[in-house]
Amino acid sequence: MSPIFPYLWYMLTKIQDIETQETIPEAEWQSQKVAHEKRVDALLNDYLEARSRQEKNPAMDFLFEYYAFRPSNFRKWSPGIGVNLSFSDFDELPEVSELTVDGDVAFVDPMVFPDKRISSLKWMLNMLENTQQSKPSFGCFGMHEWAMVYKTDNPRHNQLPMRMNPDELAAFVESRPLLCTHFDAFRFFTKPAKPMNKFELSREKFHETEQPGCIHSNMDLYKWAFKMYPWIPSFLILEAFELAMEARYIDMQASPYDMREHGMEPIKIETDSGRKEYKQKQEMIFEKGLPVREKIISHMQDLLNAVEK
């Protein structure tokens, strides 16, 4: 077959896609872009200013060091796929290299999605769908952070004071069941703590053991969303980030670290009242996470449908 025919087929398909996509007037999408930037600035400016002074924030640092999505990227706006941006000035278009221009409209082009990433997209979509359909569990009480410092002289956040001395901490961990279902938390357990976990977790079984009640699974919605930037809209990445922020603060409040110098009162899971408080907050994060995960699944499915045409 002549190479001209696949090219003509591609161009015809692209024209049809452009005609069926929603077209947003220039003033409207520019307003969305500015609103996104202001929302990000309101969330991050104080933190970034403190970070420029070398001040540590263990809750927020985690969201940019562990997840490795830079604030500068986070501030960039993308409409995601399936949307045409009407424009009059090319230089005013969003700073997204995956934009394709056709006449007086621009759009995030799914045809430039790398083929080598399709398998990762399918894995993420399958994992998120499995998680969404799984029964939530709320019995871990945030013990994962305690298992990460169990019987170690080198805790992850060694600049922070502990709420218990090492012997008290070890005794408390040994008094409670470890019920972690999230591999990326489990892999930071200390060597003595890993055999104490009820579930056998591995990278290979990751998609089987995730469940929607887990604080870290809901926190990770931010990671799965930004991995598909700019094909997933920025508003959804931001929504997932705000959920991750809330979950991370709960995570650190329930940890063995004393976070009061950072304005966080402890959730004392070593007490009955503290475990009750943690469970209530965990259920709240679960409820908030359901629609966010559902939207990420929907946008990922749309992307997969587009790249597999």
C-alpha positions as CSV (number, residue, x, y, z in Angstrom):
1,M,0.0,0.0,0.0
2,S,1.2,3.5,-0.9
3,P,2.3,5.5,2.2
4,I,0.0,8.3,1.0
5,F,-3.1,6.3,1.9
6,P,-2.4,6.0,5.7
7,Y,-1.5,9.7,5.7
8,L,-4.8,10.6,4.0
9,W,-6.7,8.4,6.4
10,Y,-5.0,10.0,9.4
11,M,-5.8,13.5,8.1
12,L,-9.5,12.6,7.4
13,T,-9.8,11.2,10.9
14,K,-8.3,14.2,12.4
15,I,-10.6,16.6,10.5
16,Q,-13.6,14.6,11.6
17,D,-12.4,14.7,15.3
18,I,-11.9,18.4,15.1
19,E,-15.4,18.9,13.8
20,T,-17.0,16.8,16.6
21,Q,-15.0,18.3,19.5
22,E,-16.3,21.1,21.7
23,T,-14.9,24.5,20.7
24,I,-14.3,27.0,23.6
25,P,-14.2,30.7,22.7
26,E,-10.9,32.4,23.3
27,A,-12.1,34.6,26.2
28,E,-13.7,31.6,28.0
29,W,-10.6,29.3,27.9
30,Q,-8.3,32.2,28.8
31,S,-10.5,32.8,31.8
32,Q,-10.3,29.1,32.8
33,K,-6.5,29.3,32.4
34,V,-6.1,32.4,34.6
35,A,-8.5,30.9,37.3
36,H,-6.3,27.7,37.3
37,E,-3.1,29.7,37.8
38,K,-4.6,31.8,40.6
39,R,-5.9,28.6,42.3
40,V,-2.5,27.0,42.2
41,D,-0.8,30.2,43.4
42,A,-3.2,30.4,46.4
43,L,-2.3,26.8,47.3
44,L,1.4,27.0,46.8
45,N,2.8,30.5,47.1
46,D,3.4,30.5,50.9
47,Y,4.9,27.0,50.7
48,L,7.2,27.9,47.8
49,E,8.3,31.1,49.6
50,A,9.1,29.1,52.7
51,R,10.9,26.5,50.6
52,S,13.1,29.2,49.0
53,R,14.3,30.0,52.6
54,Q,15.2,26.3,52.9
55,E,12.3,25.7,55.4
56,K,11.1,22.1,55.6
57,N,7.4,21.1,55.4
58,P,7.2,17.3,55.7
59,A,3.6,17.2,54.5
60,M,4.0,19.4,51.5
61,D,7.5,18.4,50.6
62,F,6.3,14.9,50.1
63,L,3.8,16.0,47.5
64,F,6.6,17.4,45.3
65,E,9.6,15.2,46.1
66,Y,8.0,11.8,46.3
67,Y,5.6,12.5,43.4
68,A,8.1,14.5,41.4
69,F,5.7,16.8,39.6
70,R,7.3,20.3,39.7
71,P,5.2,23.3,40.8
72,S,6.1,25.0,37.5
73,N,4.5,22.2,35.6
74,F,1.6,22.1,38.0
75,R,0.8,25.7,37.2
76,K,0.6,25.1,33.4
77,W,-2.9,24.8,32.1
78,S,-4.2,22.2,29.7
79,P,-7.8,21.6,28.6
80,G,-7.1,17.9,28.0
81,I,-8.2,16.1,24.9
82,G,-11.5,16.5,23.1
83,V,-11.5,20.3,23.3
84,N,-10.8,22.9,20.6
85,L,-9.4,26.2,21.7
86,S,-10.4,29.1,19.5
87,F,-7.6,31.7,19.2
88,S,-6.6,34.8,17.5
89,D,-3.0,35.1,18.8
90,F,-0.7,32.0,18.6
91,D,1.5,33.4,21.3
92,E,-1.3,33.4,23.8
93,L,-2.0,29.7,23.5
94,P,-1.2,27.5,26.6
95,E,2.5,26.3,26.9
96,V,1.7,22.8,25.9
97,S,4.0,21.2,23.3
98,E,1.4,18.6,22.4
99,L,-1.0,21.2,21.0
100,T,-1.8,20.9,17.3
101,V,-3.0,24.0,15.4
102,D,-5.6,23.7,12.7
103,G,-6.7,27.1,11.3
104,D,-8.0,29.2,14.1
105,V,-8.3,26.4,16.7
106,A,-5.8,24.5,18.7
107,F,-6.2,21.2,20.6
108,V,-4.2,18.7,22.6
109,D,-3.5,16.1,20.0
110,P,-4.0,12.4,21.2
111,M,-2.1,11.3,18.0
112,V,1.2,12.5,19.5
113,F,0.7,10.3,22.6
114,P,3.8,8.0,22.6
115,D,3.0,4.5,21.6
116,K,5.4,3.2,24.3
117,R,3.1,4.7,26.9
118,I,-0.1,2.9,25.8
119,S,0.7,-0.2,27.9
120,S,1.2,2.0,31.0
121,L,-2.0,3.8,30.3
122,K,-3.8,0.5,30.1
123,W,-2.2,-0.7,33.4
124,M,-3.2,2.5,35.2
125,L,-6.8,2.3,33.9
126,N,-7.2,-1.3,34.9
127,M,-5.7,-0.7,38.4
128,L,-8.0,2.3,38.9
129,E,-11.1,0.5,37.8
130,N,-10.2,-2.5,40.0
131,T,-9.7,-0.1,43.0
132,Q,-12.9,1.8,42.3
133,Q,-14.9,-1.5,42.3
134,S,-13.2,-3.0,45.4
135,K,-14.7,-2.9,48.9
136,P,-13.1,-0.2,51.1
137,S,-11.3,-1.1,54.3
138,F,-10.9,1.3,57.2
139,G,-9.1,-0.9,59.8
140,C,-5.4,0.1,59.3
141,F,-5.6,3.3,61.5
142,G,-2.6,4.8,59.8
143,M,-0.1,2.2,61.2
144,H,2.0,2.3,58.1
145,E,3.9,5.4,59.2
146,W,4.7,3.7,62.5
147,A,5.9,0.6,60.7
148,M,8.3,2.8,58.7
149,V,10.1,3.8,61.9
150,Y,9.8,0.5,63.9
151,K,13.1,-0.5,65.4
152,T,15.3,1.9,63.4
153,D,17.9,4.5,64.3
154,N,17.3,6.3,61.0
155,P,13.7,7.4,60.6
156,R,12.7,8.9,57.3
157,H,12.0,12.4,58.7
158,N,14.9,12.4,61.2
159,Q,14.6,16.2,61.6
160,L,11.2,15.8,63.4
161,P,10.7,14.8,67.0
162,M,8.9,11.6,67.9
163,R,5.8,11.5,70.1
164,M,7.2,8.4,71.8
165,N,10.6,7.1,72.7
166,P,11.8,4.1,70.7
167,D,10.8,1.4,73.2
168,E,7.3,2.8,73.6
169,L,6.9,3.1,69.9
170,A,8.0,-0.5,69.3
171,A,5.7,-1.7,72.0
172,F,2.8,0.1,70.4
173,V,3.5,-1.3,66.9
174,E,3.7,-4.8,68.4
175,S,0.4,-4.3,70.1
176,R,-1.6,-3.5,66.9
177,P,-2.2,-5.5,63.7
178,L,-0.5,-4.2,60.6
179,L,-3.1,-4.2,57.8
180,C,-1.5,-2.2,55.0
181,T,-2.8,-2.9,51.5
182,H,-0.7,-0.3,49.6
183,F,2.6,-1.6,48.3
184,D,4.2,1.8,47.9
185,A,3.7,2.4,51.6
186,F,4.6,-1.1,52.6
187,R,8.0,-1.0,50.7
188,F,9.1,1.7,53.2
189,F,8.4,-0.5,56.2
190,T,11.5,-1.3,58.2
191,K,12.9,-4.8,57.8
192,P,11.6,-6.0,61.2
193,A,8.1,-4.6,60.4
194,K,7.5,-6.2,57.0
195,P,6.8,-9.8,58.3
196,M,4.3,-8.3,60.7
197,N,2.0,-7.1,57.9
198,K,-1.1,-9.3,57.4
199,F,-1.0,-9.0,53.6
200,E,1.7,-10.1,51.2
201,L,2.3,-7.1,48.9
202,S,4.4,-6.8,45.8
203,R,4.7,-4.6,42.7
204,E,3.3,-7.5,40.6
205,K,0.1,-7.7,42.8
206,F,-0.3,-3.9,43.1
207,H,-3.4,-3.7,41.0
208,E,-5.0,-6.6,43.0
209,T,-4.4,-5.2,46.5
210,E,-5.3,-1.6,46.1
211,Q,-8.6,-0.6,47.8
212,P,-10.4,2.7,47.8
213,G,-10.5,3.2,51.6
214,C,-6.7,3.5,51.7
215,I,-5.4,7.0,52.5
216,H,-2.4,6.5,50.2
217,S,-4.5,5.1,47.3
218,N,-6.5,8.3,47.4
219,M,-3.3,10.4,47.7
220,D,-1.9,8.6,44.6
221,L,-4.8,9.8,42.5
222,Y,-2.8,12.9,42.0
223,K,0.1,10.8,40.7
224,W,-2.0,8.9,38.2
225,A,-3.6,12.1,36.9
226,F,-0.4,14.1,36.4
227,K,1.2,11.1,34.6
228,M,-1.3,11.7,31.8
229,Y,-0.7,15.5,31.6
230,P,-1.4,17.2,29.2
231,W,-4.0,14.8,27.8
232,I,-5.9,14.9,31.1
233,P,-7.3,18.4,31.9
234,S,-5.4,20.5,34.5
235,F,-8.6,21.1,36.6
236,L,-8.7,17.4,37.3
237,I,-5.0,17.2,38.3
238,L,-5.6,20.1,40.6
239,E,-8.6,18.5,42.1
240,A,-6.6,15.3,42.7
241,F,-3.8,17.4,44.3
242,E,-6.1,19.1,46.7
243,L,-7.4,15.6,47.8
244,A,-3.7,14.5,48.1
245,M,-2.9,17.5,50.3
246,E,-5.8,16.7,52.7
247,A,-4.9,13.1,52.8
248,R,-1.2,13.8,53.4
249,Y,-2.0,16.1,56.4
250,I,-4.1,13.4,58.0
251,D,-1.3,10.9,57.2
252,M,1.3,13.0,59.1
253,Q,-1.1,13.9,62.0
254,A,-1.6,10.2,62.6
255,S,2.1,9.4,62.3
256,P,4.5,8.9,65.3
257,Y,6.1,12.3,64.4
258,D,5.2,15.4,66.5
259,M,4.0,17.8,63.9
260,R,2.7,20.6,66.2
261,E,5.5,22.9,65.2
262,H,4.0,22.7,61.7
263,G,0.5,23.6,63.0
264,M,-0.8,20.0,63.0
265,E,-2.3,18.5,66.1
266,P,-1.7,14.8,66.4
267,I,-4.4,12.2,65.7
268,K,-3.4,9.9,68.6
269,I,-4.1,6.5,67.1
270,E,-2.6,5.0,70.2
271,T,-5.9,5.8,71.9
272,D,-9.5,4.7,71.2
273,S,-10.6,8.2,70.6
274,G,-7.7,8.8,68.2
275,R,-8.5,5.7,66.2
276,K,-12.1,6.7,66.0
277,E,-11.0,10.2,64.7
278,Y,-8.7,8.6,62.2
279,K,-11.4,6.3,60.9
280,Q,-13.8,9.2,60.4
281,K,-11.2,11.1,58.5
282,Q,-10.3,8.1,56.4
283,E,-13.9,7.5,55.5
284,M,-14.2,11.2,54.5
285,I,-11.2,10.9,52.2
286,F,-12.7,7.8,50.7
287,E,-16.0,9.6,49.9
288,K,-14.1,12.5,48.3
289,G,-11.9,10.2,46.3
290,L,-14.7,8.2,44.6
291,P,-15.7,11.0,42.2
292,V,-12.1,12.1,41.5
293,R,-11.1,8.5,40.7
294,E,-14.2,8.1,38.5
295,K,-13.3,11.2,36.5
296,I,-9.7,10.1,36.1
297,I,-11.0,6.7,34.8
298,S,-13.3,8.4,32.4
299,H,-10.6,10.7,31.0
300,M,-8.1,7.9,30.7
301,Q,-10.7,5.8,28.9
302,D,-11.3,8.7,26.4
303,L,-7.6,9.0,25.9
304,L,-7.2,5.2,25.3
305,N,-10.1,5.2,22.8
306,A,-8.5,8.1,21.0
307,V,-5.0,6.7,20.7
308,E,-6.3,3.2,19.7
309,K,-8.4,4.5,16.7
